[in-house]
Amino acid sequence: MLRALAEQGYTEPTPIQAQAIPVVLAGRDLLGAAQTGTGKTAGFTLPLLQKLAAQANASYSPARHPVRALILVPTRELAAQVQESVRAYGRHVKLRSIAIYGGVGINPQIAELNRGVDIVVATPGRLLDHVQSRTIDLRQVEVLVLDEADRMLDMGFIPAIRRILALLPARRQNLLFSATFPDEIRKLAASFMRDPATVEVARRNLPVELISQLVHPVSHDRKRELLAHLVKTGDWEQVLVFTRTKHGANRLAQSLERDGIEADAIHGNKSQGARTRALKRFKDNELRVLVATDIAARGLDIEALPHVVNYDLPHVPEDYVHRIGRTGRAGASGQAVSLVCGEDRPLLAAIERLTNRRIEQRIVAGFEPGQSFHAPARPPESRGHRRQGRGQQGVAQPQQGNGGNHRQRDRQRRRDEPHATAHGQRSGQQPQRPQPQQPAQARQHPARSHGQPAPQQFPALFGTFGRKAS
């Protein structure tokens, strides 16, 4: 595994990895909190692979490859991304893995499960489809990972997760990772975790410092023109654009194509094949602009993505942090631009309250907003506000009367994204100046912050794993 890390160019663990890996290797349950883009996935996949490697084998018998680790994630894109990490880090370990999610045919998944797999990365809905069809056996699971638990809460997956928990062995290791810890997540964790260690490496709800944030005030009907202008005049080569609805994503991608800008859209109405092809073209720089809905906010990992644009501001301010977290990853700098019209101002105010900073506003010549931009605006509805205390240090304390907020957010997401299965799966501070990106061969994953002590090297975390015995 250390060989695989060296091949990936990673030499030092990130803060979340340095703290989480020893806990996981010690066999303790873990509650982990970290900003997006901090290397959280490697924080659990690396020790998970080491723990399972002791019994890895090259046998072709399915009986020799029971499901020993289950990783639950909220979206298809995140499932594919996590499995890609499992394969990359475990390429020299004889462990089999599979990603199972909706939006694609179930038969190829059944065939692969029948051949035996050690690690399953799954979305809750499709996993329950397999359980109902008796095509997966979870009775030998040794490690359970819940990734992006707060996102699964928002998408209504908690009942499905409770059903899955009932199918697992009582004696197992549990790892739960979440950007925030609302009351419901704390209750869920308390129901199945045993004396978990808590790891939190940064304040939640704050964007990565290397992300430069900027607001361009503009009239609503000129947003598309301004976006095309910014892409062309700024010579932007790779831009991830967020819209609020799937239909808006389609319209914007088509309009940009008519403007001579290569663009495509991904959202819940697209087949998984179409989404995968569009994402691959974007990563390969064949697409200049990829337009996405919030279904992709936590599932996309694009190395050195330079630009994220909020074409529509999200109703839920925490989603802004997750959106712009697609850039500024792995120690690289990035720019997040928001196109804000008059009716968006309450949403912008909610974002600034959450992140505790005023975002610089800059009018682009020729795209000055009309008088309506400065007209009194209605305050945002309750769906734009989450419970108080979510952005504080440490795990949030219980709050009362907050169930309605989650129901409102869930209704909003239902309007924006369709279900993929019958089980409810759906698809103060001035802006920082971008810093030069490190060469890939010397990069860390990601680079540590200034003033932070140098972390251990990966071999120190993993002991003698991967070394020949003397």
Backbone torsions as a table, in degrees:
resi	resn	phi	psi	omega
1	MET	NA	-38.6	175.8
2	LEU	-61.3	-33.4	176.0
3	ARG	-63.1	-42.8	178.6
4	ALA	-64.3	-39.0	177.6
5	LEU	-63.6	-41.7	178.3
6	ALA	-62.9	-38.4	177.8
7	GLU	-65.4	-29.9	177.6
8	GLN	-79.8	-10.1	179.4
9	GLY	85.5	15.5	-178.6
10	TYR	-96.7	128.3	-178.3
11	THR	-117.7	-28.1	-177.7
12	GLU	-128.8	140.1	176.8
13	PRO	-74.3	151.9	174.6
14	THR	-77.5	168.8	178.9
15	PRO	-54.8	-44.0	-179.1
16	ILE	-66.0	-36.7	178.8
17	GLN	-69.1	-43.3	-178.2
18	ALA	-62.1	-31.4	-179.5
19	GLN	-89.5	-36.7	-174.4
20	ALA	-79.8	-39.1	-173.4
21	ILE	-58.8	-47.9	178.6
22	PRO	-61.5	-35.4	179.7
23	VAL	-64.9	-45.6	-179.6
24	VAL	-65.2	-42.4	179.3
25	LEU	-63.8	-28.7	178.6
26	ALA	-77.1	-7.3	177.2
27	GLY	87.2	8.1	-179.3
28	ARG	-83.5	152.7	169.8
29	ASP	-68.7	153.6	-172.9
30	LEU	-141.6	132.7	167.2
31	LEU	-106.8	117.7	-176.4
32	GLY	-119.4	133.9	177.2
33	ALA	-128.8	132.0	179.4
34	ALA	-160.4	154.0	175.2
35	GLN	-63.5	157.4	175.1
36	THR	-66.6	144.5	179.2
37	GLY	82.8	18.6	-177.4
38	THR	-103.1	9.4	-179.9
39	GLY	83.5	26.0	-177.8
40	LYS	-61.7	-39.6	-177.6
41	THR	-58.8	-45.5	177.5
42	ALA	-65.7	-25.3	179.8
43	GLY	-62.3	-26.3	175.7
44	PHE	-110.9	-28.5	-179.1
45	THR	-69.4	-38.9	-178.3
46	LEU	-63.0	-53.4	178.6
47	PRO	-67.7	-30.3	177.5
48	LEU	-61.4	-46.1	178.6
49	LEU	-62.1	-40.1	179.7
50	GLN	-64.9	-41.6	-179.3
51	LYS	-63.2	-39.3	-177.2
52	LEU	-82.0	-19.6	-174.0
53	ALA	-63.3	-26.7	-177.2
54	ALA	-60.5	-29.9	-179.8
55	GLN	-111.1	16.3	178.4
56	ALA	-68.8	146.0	180.0
57	ASN	-150.2	161.9	-178.4
58	ALA	-98.7	11.7	-178.2
59	SER	-62.1	146.6	176.3
60	TYR	-89.7	-4.5	-178.7
61	SER	-74.8	127.0	177.5
62	PRO	-58.9	-29.9	-178.8
63	ALA	-65.1	-24.3	179.0
64	ARG	-84.9	-0.6	-178.8
65	HIS	-131.9	62.6	174.7
66	PRO	-72.1	162.2	177.2
67	VAL	-71.6	111.2	-177.3
68	ARG	-107.0	-16.6	178.5
69	ALA	-139.1	134.8	179.3
70	LEU	-124.4	122.9	178.8
71	ILE	-115.2	115.4	179.6
72	LEU	-99.6	132.3	-178.9
73	VAL	-134.9	159.9	-174.9
74	PRO	-83.0	-26.6	-172.4
75	THR	-129.7	160.5	178.9
76	ARG	-61.7	-46.0	-178.0
77	GLU	-60.0	-40.9	-179.9
78	LEU	-68.8	-36.3	176.7
79	ALA	-60.2	-46.8	179.4
80	ALA	-64.1	-38.8	-178.9
81	GLN	-66.5	-43.7	-179.3
82	VAL	-66.1	-41.8	179.2
83	GLN	-65.5	-34.9	175.7
84	GLU	-60.5	-39.1	177.5
85	SER	-66.8	-41.4	178.3
86	VAL	-59.4	-44.5	-179.6
87	ARG	-67.8	-40.0	-178.3
88	ALA	-67.1	-46.6	-178.1
89	TYR	-74.8	-26.4	-177.0
90	GLY	-106.8	23.7	-175.4
91	ARG	-64.3	-23.6	180.0
92	HIS	-104.3	13.7	178.1
93	VAL	-116.2	136.6	-174.8
94	LYS	-82.6	67.4	176.8
95	LEU	-123.4	138.9	179.0
96	ARG	-100.4	142.9	179.3
97	SER	-137.9	160.1	178.3
98	ILE	-149.1	147.3	170.9
99	ALA	-108.1	124.7	178.3
100	ILE	-121.9	128.0	-177.8
101	TYR	-156.6	164.9	-179.4
102	GLY	-79.5	175.9	179.7
103	GLY	88.8	-5.0	176.8
104	VAL	-133.2	166.8	179.9
105	GLY	-62.6	143.9	-177.4
106	ILE	-86.7	-23.5	-175.0
107	ASN	-62.4	-43.7	176.3
108	PRO	-61.1	-33.0	176.7
109	GLN	-67.0	-41.5	178.5
110	ILE	-61.5	-43.7	-179.5
111	ALA	-60.9	-41.3	-179.7
112	GLU	-70.8	-38.1	176.9
113	LEU	-63.6	-37.0	180.0
114	ASN	-65.4	-25.4	178.2
115	ARG	-80.6	-10.5	178.2
116	GLY	97.2	126.8	176.5
117	VAL	-137.2	146.3	179.9
118	ASP	-91.9	-34.0	-175.7
119	ILE	-126.9	126.2	177.9
120	VAL	-115.5	124.6	171.8
121	VAL	-106.3	121.8	-170.1
122	ALA	-144.2	152.5	165.3
123	THR	-88.8	148.0	-172.5
124	PRO	-59.6	-41.8	-176.4
125	GLY	-62.3	-51.3	-179.1
126	ARG	-67.2	-32.8	176.7
127	LEU	-61.1	-42.8	178.5
128	LEU	-67.5	-29.1	173.0
129	ASP	-59.7	-44.3	179.1
130	HIS	-67.8	-37.9	177.3
131	VAL	-61.1	-45.9	-179.4
132	GLN	-63.6	-34.9	179.3
133	SER	-84.5	-2.0	-179.5
134	ARG	58.6	40.5	178.4
135	THR	-105.4	5.4	176.8
136	ILE	-144.1	142.1	179.9
137	ASP	-119.1	117.4	-176.8
138	LEU	-103.5	13.4	-173.2
139	ARG	-76.9	-8.8	179.6
140	GLN	-115.6	18.1	178.9
141	VAL	-65.7	126.6	179.9
142	GLU	-100.3	-29.4	-177.7
143	VAL	-134.5	129.4	174.8
144	LEU	-113.5	131.5	176.4
145	VAL	-120.9	126.2	170.4
146	LEU	-107.4	110.5	-178.7
147	ASP	-103.7	142.1	-177.5
148	GLU	54.5	52.5	-175.6
149	ALA	-62.2	-37.0	180.0
150	ASP	-67.3	-33.0	176.0
151	ARG	-66.4	-39.9	177.7
152	MET	-66.2	-33.7	175.1
153	LEU	-63.0	-47.9	-179.7
154	ASP	-59.6	-34.2	-176.3
155	MET	-89.5	4.9	174.4
156	GLY	81.0	24.7	-175.9
157	PHE	-89.9	-6.6	-173.5
158	ILE	-59.4	-42.6	175.9
159	PRO	-59.0	-41.1	178.6
160	ALA	-64.6	-39.1	179.2
161	ILE	-63.7	-40.3	178.1
162	ARG	-62.5	-37.4	176.7
163	ARG	-63.7	-40.9	179.9
164	ILE	-67.0	-41.2	179.4
165	LEU	-57.4	-36.0	-179.0
166	ALA	-67.7	-17.4	-178.3
167	LEU	-92.1	-7.1	-173.6
168	LEU	-95.9	156.1	176.0
169	PRO	-60.4	147.8	-179.1
170	ALA	-67.5	-36.0	-179.0
171	ARG	-93.7	107.2	179.8
172	ARG	-162.9	165.2	175.2
173	GLN	-94.8	138.8	-177.1
174	ASN	-121.2	130.3	177.2
175	LEU	-124.8	127.5	-179.9
176	LEU	-127.1	124.1	179.3
177	PHE	-118.7	136.0	-177.3
178	SER	-155.3	143.8	177.3
179	ALA	-73.0	-30.0	178.8
180	THR	-136.9	159.2	-179.3
181	PHE	-124.9	77.0	175.6
182	PRO	-70.3	171.7	-177.2
183	ASP	-52.5	-44.3	-176.3
184	GLU	-63.7	-36.2	179.3
185	ILE	-70.2	-38.6	177.3
186	ARG	-62.6	-41.7	179.3
187	LYS	-65.6	-42.1	178.0
188	LEU	-60.8	-46.6	-179.5
189	ALA	-61.5	-41.6	-179.1
190	ALA	-64.5	-24.3	-176.6
191	SER	-76.9	-20.2	-176.8
192	PHE	-138.1	-7.8	-178.7
193	MET	-96.3	147.5	-177.7
194	ARG	-111.8	111.5	176.1
195	ASP	42.3	59.7	-175.3
196	PRO	-72.7	143.3	169.7
197	ALA	-76.9	146.1	179.9
198	THR	-113.7	127.8	179.0
199	VAL	-122.8	121.9	176.0
200	GLU	-138.2	122.4	-171.5
201	VAL	-106.0	-10.0	-178.5
202	ALA	-159.7	158.2	175.7
203	ARG	-61.2	137.1	179.0
204	ARG	-79.8	161.9	177.5
205	ASN	66.8	16.1	175.5
206	LEU	-114.6	131.7	179.5
207	PRO	-67.3	157.6	175.7
208	VAL	-59.9	138.3	-172.6
209	GLU	-63.9	-26.0	-177.9
210	LEU	-77.0	-2.7	179.3
211	ILE	-89.1	119.0	174.9
212	SER	-83.9	125.2	-176.6
213	GLN	-110.7	139.4	-175.6
214	LEU	-148.7	140.7	176.2
215	VAL	-113.9	131.5	173.0
216	HIS	-109.7	105.7	174.1
217	PRO	-65.1	138.5	-177.2
218	VAL	-162.5	152.1	174.8
219	SER	-67.3	148.3	-175.6
220	HIS	-57.6	-42.0	-175.5
221	ASP	-78.1	2.2	178.1
222	ARG	-118.5	11.4	178.9
223	LYS	-61.0	-45.5	-177.4
224	ARG	-62.5	-43.3	178.3
225	GLU	-60.4	-42.7	-179.0
226	LEU	-65.0	-41.1	178.9
227	LEU	-61.0	-46.7	179.1
228	ALA	-61.8	-39.2	179.1
229	HIS	-62.5	-45.6	-179.1
230	LEU	-63.9	-42.5	-179.1
231	VAL	-64.0	-43.9	-176.3
232	LYS	-74.6	-50.6	-176.5
233	THR	-71.4	-29.8	178.8
234	GLY	-87.1	-3.8	-178.0
235	ASP	53.5	43.5	178.5
236	TRP	-73.4	126.8	-176.0
237	GLU	-102.0	-20.9	-179.0
238	GLN	-144.9	108.6	-172.5
239	VAL	-130.7	124.4	173.9
240	LEU	-100.9	120.4	-175.2
241	VAL	-113.8	130.9	179.2
242	PHE	-105.0	129.8	171.2
243	THR	-115.5	168.1	-176.3
244	ARG	-84.6	-29.8	-176.5
245	THR	-127.6	159.3	179.6
246	LYS	-68.8	-36.8	178.9
247	HIS	-67.6	-38.6	176.1
248	GLY	-63.8	-35.2	177.5
249	ALA	-64.2	-43.9	178.4
250	ASN	-62.0	-47.3	-177.9
251	ARG	-61.6	-42.5	-177.8
252	LEU	-67.0	-43.3	178.9
253	ALA	-61.3	-42.2	179.4
254	GLN	-65.8	-39.8	179.3
255	SER	-65.0	-40.9	178.7
256	LEU	-64.9	-37.4	176.1
257	GLU	-60.6	-41.6	178.6
258	ARG	-65.7	-25.3	177.0
259	ASP	-83.6	2.6	178.8
260	GLY	85.6	18.8	179.2
261	ILE	-110.4	120.9	-179.7
262	GLU	-63.8	120.5	-175.6
263	ALA	-147.6	154.6	173.2
264	ASP	-150.6	168.6	-177.3
265	ALA	-125.6	147.3	171.2
266	ILE	-129.6	135.6	178.3
267	HIS	-166.5	-177.5	-172.8
268	GLY	-67.6	-19.7	178.4
269	ASN	-83.2	-12.6	178.9
270	LYS	-81.4	144.2	174.6
271	SER	-65.7	158.6	-179.8
272	GLN	-63.2	-35.2	177.7
273	GLY	-62.1	-43.5	179.8
274	ALA	-66.3	-38.9	179.2
275	ARG	-66.5	-41.5	179.8
276	THR	-64.8	-42.5	179.4
277	ARG	-64.2	-43.5	-179.7
278	ALA	-63.4	-42.2	-179.8
279	LEU	-65.6	-40.0	178.4
280	LYS	-63.8	-43.2	178.2
281	ARG	-61.7	-37.5	-179.8
282	PHE	-68.2	-45.0	179.4
283	LYS	-64.7	-32.4	179.9
284	ASP	-84.8	7.7	179.8
285	ASN	62.4	26.3	172.9
286	GLU	-86.6	-22.9	174.5
287	LEU	-109.4	134.9	178.3
288	ARG	-83.9	-36.6	-177.4
289	VAL	-129.9	131.1	171.4
290	LEU	-116.1	120.7	-179.5
291	VAL	-98.3	128.9	-174.5
292	ALA	-137.3	154.6	169.7
293	THR	-94.5	179.0	-174.7
294	ASP	-66.6	-10.3	175.7
295	ILE	-58.9	-25.5	-178.6
296	ALA	-96.3	-2.1	-171.6
297	ALA	-59.8	-34.8	-178.8
298	ARG	-113.5	4.4	-176.1
299	GLY	-109.6	-3.6	-177.8
300	LEU	-102.9	133.2	176.5
301	ASP	-131.4	98.0	-176.3
302	ILE	-115.3	116.2	-174.5
303	GLU	-61.9	130.2	175.1
304	ALA	56.7	36.7	175.9
305	LEU	-64.7	120.9	-172.5
306	PRO	-84.9	-28.4	-171.5
307	HIS	-135.5	133.9	169.0
308	VAL	-124.9	133.3	-179.4
309	VAL	-121.7	127.8	170.8
310	ASN	-91.3	94.5	176.9
311	TYR	-68.2	-42.3	170.2
312	ASP	-118.5	133.7	174.3
313	LEU	-73.4	145.1	179.7
314	PRO	-74.7	152.5	175.8
315	HIS	-71.5	-30.6	179.6
316	VAL	-98.7	113.1	-172.7
317	PRO	-61.0	-31.1	177.2
318	GLU	-59.7	-30.2	-179.7
319	ASP	-65.5	-24.9	176.1
320	TYR	-61.9	-43.2	-179.8
321	VAL	-62.8	-42.9	-179.4
322	HIS	-69.8	-35.9	177.5
323	ARG	-61.5	-54.9	-174.8
324	ILE	-72.3	-14.0	175.6
325	GLY	-69.3	-4.8	173.9
326	ARG	-70.4	-22.5	174.3
327	THR	-106.6	172.6	-179.0
328	GLY	67.0	30.1	-178.0
329	ARG	-97.0	156.8	176.2
330	ALA	53.3	36.1	175.7
331	GLY	82.8	-2.8	179.2
332	ALA	-83.4	155.9	176.0
333	SER	-85.1	166.1	179.3
334	GLY	-162.7	166.6	-179.3
335	GLN	-126.4	132.8	175.9
336	ALA	-116.7	119.1	-177.7
337	VAL	-114.5	134.9	177.1
338	SER	-119.8	129.9	176.2
339	LEU	-95.3	113.0	-169.8
340	VAL	-119.5	121.6	174.2
341	CYS	-100.5	179.9	-175.6
342	GLY	-56.8	-42.9	-177.0
343	GLU	-72.5	-13.3	178.3
344	ASP	-85.5	-10.6	-172.6
345	ARG	-60.0	-39.1	175.8
346	PRO	-63.1	-35.0	177.9
347	LEU	-67.3	-39.5	177.0
348	LEU	-63.4	-41.3	179.1
349	ALA	-61.5	-39.5	179.1
350	ALA	-65.5	-38.7	178.1
351	ILE	-65.1	-42.8	-179.4
352	GLU	-66.3	-34.5	176.0
353	ARG	-66.7	-42.6	-178.8
354	LEU	-63.6	-45.7	-176.3
355	THR	-87.3	-6.2	177.4
356	ASN	58.0	44.1	177.3
357	ARG	-154.2	149.6	172.8
358	ARG	-90.5	126.8	-179.7
359	ILE	-89.3	130.9	-178.7
360	GLU	-58.4	135.2	176.2
361	GLN	-110.7	134.4	-177.1
362	ARG	-140.4	118.2	179.3
363	ILE	-81.3	133.5	178.0
364	VAL	-88.7	127.7	-179.5
365	ALA	-55.3	132.3	-178.9
366	GLY	91.3	-9.2	-179.6
367	PHE	-127.2	34.0	-179.1
368	GLU	-62.7	135.5	179.1
369	PRO	-72.6	155.0	178.7
370	GLY	-77.4	-177.4	-178.5
371	GLN	-63.8	-23.8	-178.6
372	SER	-63.0	-22.9	-179.9
373	PHE	-64.2	-31.5	-177.0
374	HIS	-98.1	2.4	179.1
375	ALA	-70.3	153.5	178.1
376	PRO	-57.3	135.5	-177.6
377	ALA	-114.4	149.0	176.4
378	ARG	-70.1	142.9	177.2
379	PRO	-65.7	154.3	180.0
380	PRO	-65.3	150.8	177.9
381	GLU	-69.8	169.6	-175.5
382	SER	-60.9	-22.6	-178.6
383	ARG	-66.8	-17.1	178.6
384	GLY	-86.3	-0.3	-177.5
385	HIS	-123.5	130.9	172.1
386	ARG	-100.5	176.5	-174.9
387	ARG	-59.3	153.2	177.7
388	GLN	-69.4	152.1	175.3
389	GLY	88.8	-2.0	-177.2
390	ARG	-69.9	-22.5	-178.0
391	GLY	-98.4	11.3	-177.6
392	GLN	-83.5	163.2	175.8
393	GLN	-63.8	146.0	176.5
394	GLY	79.0	-176.6	-178.7
395	VAL	-79.9	135.7	-175.9
396	ALA	-63.0	144.5	177.2
397	GLN	-82.9	155.4	-178.5
398	PRO	-57.3	139.2	176.4
399	GLN	-119.7	156.5	-178.2
400	GLN	-104.1	149.9	171.5
401	GLY	66.1	37.3	-177.4
402	ASN	-110.2	3.7	-177.4
403	GLY	-62.8	-33.8	-178.8
404	GLY	-62.2	-33.7	179.7
405	ASN	-61.6	-43.5	-179.8
406	HIS	-66.2	-38.3	178.4
407	ARG	-64.7	-40.0	177.8
408	GLN	-64.5	-43.3	179.2
409	ARG	-63.6	-37.8	-179.2
410	ASP	-65.4	-40.6	177.7
411	ARG	-62.9	-39.9	179.0
412	GLN	-62.9	-43.2	-179.9
413	ARG	-66.7	-33.9	176.9
414	ARG	-61.9	-37.2	178.3
415	ARG	-68.4	-34.7	-175.3
416	ASP	-84.7	-33.4	-175.6
417	GLU	-133.6	135.0	179.5
418	PRO	-78.1	162.9	172.5
419	HIS	-72.8	147.9	176.9
420	ALA	-99.8	-24.6	177.3
421	THR	-143.1	171.1	-178.8
422	ALA	-69.8	-11.0	-177.9
423	HIS	-89.2	3.0	176.8
424	GLY	99.4	10.5	179.5
425	GLN	-75.5	133.8	177.1
426	ARG	-126.9	126.3	170.4
427	SER	-66.8	NA	NA
428	GLY	NA	3.7	-166.9
429	GLN	-145.3	132.1	-179.5
430	GLN	-71.5	153.9	178.8
431	PRO	-58.3	140.1	-179.8
432	GLN	-74.9	141.7	175.7
433	ARG	-79.3	130.5	-179.0
434	PRO	-58.3	142.8	178.5
435	GLN	-103.7	154.1	178.8
436	PRO	-61.3	141.6	180.0
437	GLN	-77.0	142.5	177.8
438	GLN	-73.3	151.5	172.7
439	PRO	-60.1	146.6	-175.3
440	ALA	-59.3	-39.6	-175.8
441	GLN	-68.8	-16.4	-178.2
442	ALA	-110.6	4.7	-172.6
443	ARG	-74.1	154.8	168.3
444	GLN	-102.1	176.2	-173.3
445	HIS	-132.3	81.1	-9.9
446	PRO	-93.4	-179.1	179.7
447	ALA	-66.6	146.1	-179.7
448	ARG	-75.7	158.4	-179.4
449	SER	-73.5	157.5	176.9
450	HIS	-61.8	142.4	177.1
451	GLY	83.5	-3.4	-179.6
452	GLN	-90.1	139.3	179.6
453	PRO	-64.4	148.6	179.8
454	ALA	-62.7	128.8	-179.6
455	PRO	-77.0	172.0	176.4
456	GLN	-65.4	157.7	168.5
457	GLN	-75.2	158.3	-179.6
458	PHE	-57.5	-41.7	179.8
459	PRO	-57.4	-33.0	179.6
460	ALA	-66.2	-30.2	178.8
461	LEU	-75.2	-35.1	-173.4
462	PHE	-100.5	3.6	176.1
463	GLY	63.5	-128.8	-176.3
464	THR	-92.3	6.9	-179.4
465	PHE	-59.6	131.2	178.6
466	GLY	84.9	-4.8	178.9
467	ARG	-101.7	148.0	176.3
468	LYS	-73.8	143.4	179.2
469	ALA	-69.2	141.2	-179.7
470	SER	-79.1	NA	NA
